[in-house]
Amino acid sequence: MVEKITPQAHEAYQRIHASDEFAELKRSYLRFVVPLTIAFMAWYLLYVLLSIYAGDFMGHVLFGNINVALVFGLLQFVTTFGIAIWYAMFAARRMDPIADKLRDEYEEEIER
């Protein structure tokens, strides 16, 4: 089902989309997400490539039944949760105030 949007709401959206605040919101998002995505993918690919081509290194026992591969695998989870927490804090500090302001302007404009 397609939601019908009024011309007034469409104009308000177009105005906000063209605003400097919206551009700053997109820039902030991309400045955070793109480098971290590249870094995380490189870290993940390192794990995969080491698992494929450096079996002796990854199989090295650190203590008990814990080897390097298991530690690297667990660090993938730690990294994922760390990035998620970091992003939530970044968004709350940098992006949410701008998004809240833009949403309030939009709602105010379409209620007129």
C-alpha positions in Angstrom: 0.0 0.0 0.0 1.3 3.4 -1.0 0.9 6.3 1.4 -0.6 9.4 -0.1 1.3 12.5 0.6 -0.1 16.0 0.3 1.5 18.6 -1.9 2.1 20.7 1.2 3.9 17.8 2.9 5.9 17.2 -0.3 7.0 20.8 -0.5 8.0 20.8 3.2 10.1 17.7 2.6 11.7 19.2 -0.5 12.6 22.4 1.4 14.1 20.4 4.4 15.9 18.1 2.0 17.6 21.1 0.4 18.6 22.7 3.7 22.1 23.1 5.1 21.1 21.3 8.2 20.0 18.2 6.3 23.2 18.3 4.3 25.2 18.5 7.6 23.1 15.5 8.9 24.1 13.4 5.9 27.7 14.5 6.1 27.9 13.6 9.7 26.4 10.2 9.1 28.7 9.4 6.2 31.9 10.7 8.0 31.2 8.2 10.7 29.8 5.2 8.8 32.0 5.0 5.8 35.4 4.9 7.5 34.1 2.5 10.2 32.5 0.2 7.6 35.8 0.1 5.7 37.8 -0.5 8.8 35.5 -3.2 10.1 35.4 -5.0 6.7 39.2 -4.9 6.5 39.3 -6.4 10.1 36.8 -9.1 9.1 38.6 -9.9 5.8 41.9 -10.2 7.8 40.2 -12.7 10.0 38.9 -14.7 7.0 42.2 -14.5 5.1 44.2 -15.6 8.1 41.8 -18.5 8.6 42.3 -19.6 5.0 46.0 -18.9 4.5 47.6 -18.9 7.9 46.2 -22.0 9.5 49.3 -22.6 11.7 49.1 -19.1 13.1 45.4 -19.3 13.7 45.7 -22.7 15.2 48.4 -21.6 17.7 47.1 -22.5 21.2 47.2 -19.6 23.6 46.1 -21.6 26.7 43.9 -24.6 27.3 41.6 -25.1 24.3 41.8 -21.4 23.3 43.6 -20.7 20.1 44.2 -17.5 18.1 41.3 -18.2 15.7 38.8 -18.4 18.6 40.2 -15.1 20.1 39.9 -13.4 16.7 36.4 -14.7 16.2 35.3 -13.5 19.6 36.9 -10.1 18.9 34.6 -9.8 15.9 31.7 -9.8 18.3 33.4 -7.3 20.6 34.2 -5.0 17.7 30.6 -5.2 16.4 29.1 -4.3 19.7 31.7 -1.6 20.3 30.9 0.0 17.0 27.2 -0.1 17.7 27.6 1.5 21.1 30.0 4.1 19.6 27.5 4.9 16.8 24.6 5.2 19.3 26.6 7.7 21.4 27.7 9.6 18.3 24.2 9.8 16.9 22.7 11.0 20.2 25.4 13.7 20.4 25.8 14.8 16.8 22.9 13.7 14.7 19.8 13.4 16.8 19.6 17.2 17.7 19.7 18.1 14.0 17.2 15.4 13.1 14.9 16.4 15.9 15.0 20.0 14.8 14.3 19.1 11.1 11.4 16.8 12.1 9.9 19.5 14.3 10.1 22.0 11.5 8.5 19.5 9.1 5.7 18.7 11.5 5.1 22.4 12.2 5.0 23.2 8.5 2.6 20.5 7.4 0.2 21.3 10.4 -0.4 24.9 9.2 
